[in-house]
Amino acid sequence: MIEFRSVTKTFPDGTRAVDDFSLVIPARQTTVLVGSSGSGKTTLLRMINRMVEPTSGTVEIDGESVQSGDPVALRRRIGYVMQNSGLMPHFTVIDNVATVLRLNGVSRREAHVRARELLDTVGLDQALADRYPSQLSGGQQQRVGVARGLAADPNILLMDEPFGAVDPIVRTELQQELLRLQRELDKTVVFVTHDIDEALLLGDRIVILDKAARIVQQGTPEEILAAPADEFVAAFIGADRGRRALHLKQTPHGTVIVDADGRAQGTLVQSPADAVAIDGGTGG
């Protein structure tokens, strides 16, 4: 569990990025911090691994202040994935993934074995192991970044808009990979994004932030969609424009889901369980 207690952050130029922020982030779930630019979400994320130090207040992991120990040791036990992957260009893929393990004293041979396992975990061909980041696509680089973040098997994985710099198709693939990884690995993930659709897809819990990290609403995706806290949230999720008011439209090619303006948003797929429930609902 991660807990922020009355945290503030004021930068030297006087900018108040975070103002009296308190939040409990549950273990083994994906919590998404979502908000527009200037909402303080990245500052909050970086306070967890002490890349940013709070001006006041405390950040705790499992009841222990992150400021009680060595910041370098703290960072080595917390996974961190950033936008544009942050890979070291002069290291091969396998050496990028193995970096934290090597820093933790693992032998090069053992670190490479673990790194190759992680390439499989994130869906990368091991044939890419000896290539350099410049020889990879944007999506491949991001997968390497995720593998590096998981290398030391951290309980906590911080992700700072990790899919924001890739094209929509690759972004969708990476989002689905993260959902799969979370089902398999059961980490405490803190994910930052400005994209509410990404937040609704990935988050077990969503925290919507306004300026200076003011919490406007938090809850499950279902709770936020069903009952936006105010006009700000309604506008942010698109409810005020009918964007979330979906209905079914029959077409010659099947049933399509459309928004309030009649624009197609998806198709309706019936699962076998749904079919049983519909066909067998009257009993014997």
C-alpha positions in Angstrom: 0.0 0.0 0.0 1.2 3.5 -0.8 -0.1 6.5 1.2 0.3 10.2 0.6 -0.2 12.2 3.8 -0.8 16.0 3.5 1.8 16.3 0.8 2.7 19.6 -0.8 5.3 20.5 -3.4 6.4 24.1 -4.2 9.1 24.5 -6.8 11.9 27.2 -6.5 10.1 29.5 -8.9 7.1 29.5 -6.5 4.9 27.1 -8.5 2.7 25.1 -6.2 2.4 21.8 -8.1 0.8 19.8 -5.2 -1.3 21.3 -2.4 -2.1 19.3 0.7 -2.6 16.0 -1.1 -3.7 12.8 0.7 -4.5 9.5 -0.9 -4.2 5.8 -0.2 -3.2 3.6 -3.2 -4.2 0.0 -2.6 -1.8 -2.9 -3.2 -2.0 -5.2 -6.2 -4.3 -2.9 -8.2 -3.8 -0.4 -11.0 -4.5 3.1 -9.8 -4.5 5.7 -12.5 -3.8 9.4 -11.9 -5.5 11.3 -14.7 -5.7 15.0 -15.3 -4.7 17.7 -17.8 -1.2 19.3 -18.0 -0.3 21.1 -14.8 -2.5 18.9 -12.6 0.5 17.6 -10.6 0.1 13.9 -11.6 3.7 13.3 -12.7 5.0 15.1 -9.7 3.0 12.8 -7.4 4.3 9.7 -9.2 7.9 10.8 -8.9 7.5 11.4 -5.2 6.9 7.7 -4.7 10.5 6.9 -5.8 12.0 10.2 -4.6 12.8 11.6 -8.0 10.9 14.6 -6.6 11.1 15.4 -2.9 8.0 16.8 -1.2 8.1 20.3 0.4 6.0 19.0 3.3 4.0 15.9 4.2 5.0 12.2 3.9 4.8 9.4 1.3 4.7 5.9 2.8 5.0 2.4 1.4 3.6 -0.2 3.7 3.7 2.2 6.6 7.3 3.2 6.2 8.3 6.7 4.9 10.1 6.6 1.6 12.4 9.3 3.0 13.7 7.0 5.8 16.3 5.2 3.6 18.6 5.6 0.7 16.9 7.0 -2.4 19.0 5.0 -4.8 18.2 1.7 -3.1 14.5 2.8 -3.1 14.5 3.3 -6.9 16.1 0.0 -7.5 13.2 -1.8 -5.9 10.5 0.1 -7.6 9.9 -0.4 -11.4 9.7 2.8 -13.4 8.5 3.1 -17.0 8.4 6.5 -18.8 7.3 8.0 -22.1 9.8 7.4 -24.9 11.1 4.4 -23.0 14.2 6.1 -21.6 16.4 3.4 -22.9 20.2 3.9 -22.9 21.1 4.2 -26.6 24.6 2.7 -26.3 23.3 -0.5 -24.5 21.8 -3.4 -26.4 18.2 -4.5 -25.6 19.3 -7.3 -23.3 21.7 -5.0 -21.4 19.0 -2.3 -21.1 16.7 -4.9 -19.5 19.5 -6.2 -17.3 20.6 -2.8 -16.0 18.9 -2.8 -12.6 19.8 -6.5 -11.9 23.5 -5.7 -12.6 23.3 -2.7 -10.3 21.9 -5.0 -7.6 24.9 -7.2 -7.9 23.5 -10.0 -10.1 26.1 -11.6 -12.4 26.0 -10.7 -16.0 25.1 -14.3 -17.0 22.2 -14.5 -14.5 21.0 -11.0 -15.4 20.9 -11.9 -19.1 19.0 -15.1 -18.4 16.4 -13.1 -16.5 16.3 -10.4 -19.2 15.6 -13.0 -21.9 12.7 -14.4 -19.8 11.3 -10.9 -19.6 11.5 -10.4 -23.3 9.1 -13.3 -23.6 6.9 -11.9 -20.8 6.4 -8.6 -22.6 5.9 -10.2 -26.0 9.2 -9.4 -27.7 11.2 -11.8 -29.9 14.4 -12.8 -28.3 16.1 -12.2 -31.7 15.9 -8.5 -30.8 18.1 -9.0 -27.7 21.4 -7.9 -29.4 19.9 -4.9 -31.2 20.2 -1.3 -30.0 17.2 0.9 -29.2 17.6 2.9 -32.5 17.0 -0.3 -34.4 13.6 -0.9 -32.8 10.2 0.6 -33.5 8.6 2.9 -30.9 6.3 0.1 -29.7 9.2 -2.3 -29.3 11.2 0.3 -27.4 8.3 0.7 -25.0 8.1 -3.1 -24.4 11.8 -3.1 -23.6 11.1 -0.2 -21.1 8.4 -2.3 -19.4 10.7 -5.3 -19.3 13.4 -3.2 -17.7 10.9 -1.9 -15.1 10.0 -5.5 -14.2 13.5 -6.9 -14.2 14.1 -6.8 -10.4 10.5 -8.2 -9.8 9.4 -5.1 -8.0 6.1 -5.0 -6.0 5.5 -1.5 -7.3 5.5 -0.4 -10.9 5.3 3.4 -11.7 4.3 4.2 -15.3 4.5 7.9 -16.5 2.4 8.2 -19.7 4.3 5.2 -21.1 2.2 4.8 -24.3 1.8 8.5 -25.1 4.4 8.7 -27.9 3.3 5.7 -30.1 0.6 5.5 -32.7 -2.9 4.5 -31.8 -2.7 0.9 -33.1 0.5 0.2 -31.1 -0.9 2.1 -28.1 -3.9 -0.3 -28.1 -1.6 -3.3 -28.3 0.5 -2.0 -25.4 -2.5 -1.3 -23.3 -3.8 -4.9 -23.8 -0.3 -6.2 -22.9 -0.4 -4.2 -19.6 -3.8 -5.7 -18.8 -2.4 -9.2 -19.4 0.7 -8.5 -17.4 -1.2 -7.2 -14.5 -3.5 -10.3 -14.5 -0.4 -12.5 -14.5 2.0 -10.6 -12.2 -0.4 -8.9 -9.7 1.7 -5.7 -9.1 0.8 -2.4 -7.5 0.7 -0.2 -10.5 0.5 3.6 -10.4 -0.2 4.9 -13.9 -0.2 8.5 -15.1 -2.1 9.7 -18.1 -4.0 12.6 -19.5 -6.2 10.3 -21.6 -9.5 9.5 -19.8 -10.2 6.6 -22.2 -6.9 5.0 -21.3 -7.7 5.6 -17.6 -11.1 3.9 -17.9 -9.6 0.9 -19.7 -6.6 0.3 -17.4 -7.6 1.4 -14.0 -9.0 -0.6 -11.1 -9.3 2.8 -9.5 -9.1 6.2 -11.1 -8.1 9.5 -9.4 -9.2 12.6 -11.4 -7.0 15.6 -10.6 -7.4 19.3 -11.1 -4.7 21.9 -10.7 -2.2 21.5 -7.8 -3.3 17.8 -7.5 -6.7 18.6 -6.1 -8.7 15.4 -6.1 -12.0 16.0 -7.9 -13.2 12.4 -7.8 -11.9 9.0 -7.2 -13.4 5.6 -7.6 -13.8 2.6 -10.0 -14.4 3.3 -13.7 -18.0 2.2 -13.2 -18.6 4.6 -10.3 -17.1 7.6 -12.2 -19.1 6.9 -15.4 -22.3 6.3 -13.5 -22.1 9.4 -11.3 -19.6 12.1 -12.3 -19.0 14.2 -9.1 -19.4 17.6 -10.8 -19.4 19.5 -14.1 -15.6 19.3 -14.4 -15.7 15.5 -14.3 -18.7 15.3 -16.6 -16.8 17.5 -19.1 -13.6 15.5 -18.6 -15.2 12.1 -19.3 -17.4 13.6 -22.1 -20.7 12.9 -20.4 -21.8 16.5 -20.9 -21.5 16.1 -24.7 -23.3 12.8 -24.8 -20.0 11.1 -25.6 -20.7 8.4 -23.0 -24.4 8.1 -23.8 -24.3 5.1 -26.0 -27.1 3.1 -27.6 -27.6 0.3 -30.1 -28.3 0.7 -33.8 -29.3 -2.1 -36.1 -27.6 -2.1 -39.5 -27.7 -4.5 -42.4 -24.4 -5.8 -41.2 -25.3 -6.3 -37.6 -25.7 -4.3 -34.3 -23.5 -1.2 -33.9 -22.9 0.9 -30.8 -23.3 4.6 -31.5 -22.9 7.8 -29.4 -25.4 10.6 -29.0 -24.3 12.2 -32.3 -24.9 8.9 -34.2 -21.1 8.1 -34.6 -20.2 4.5 -34.5 -18.2 3.6 -31.4 -18.0 -0.2 -31.6 -19.9 -3.4 -32.3 -21.9 -5.6 -30.0 -20.5 -9.1 -29.4 -22.6 -11.7 -27.6 -20.7 -14.1 -25.4 -21.8 -17.8 -25.1 -22.8 -17.1 -21.5 -25.0 -14.2 -22.6 -26.6 -16.5 -25.2 -27.4 -19.1 -22.5 -28.8 -16.5 -20.2 -31.0 -15.1 -23.0 -32.1 -18.4 -24.5 -32.6 -20.3 -21.3 -34.0 -17.5 -19.1 -37.5 -19.0 -18.8 -36.3 -22.2 -17.2 -37.8 -25.7 -17.8 
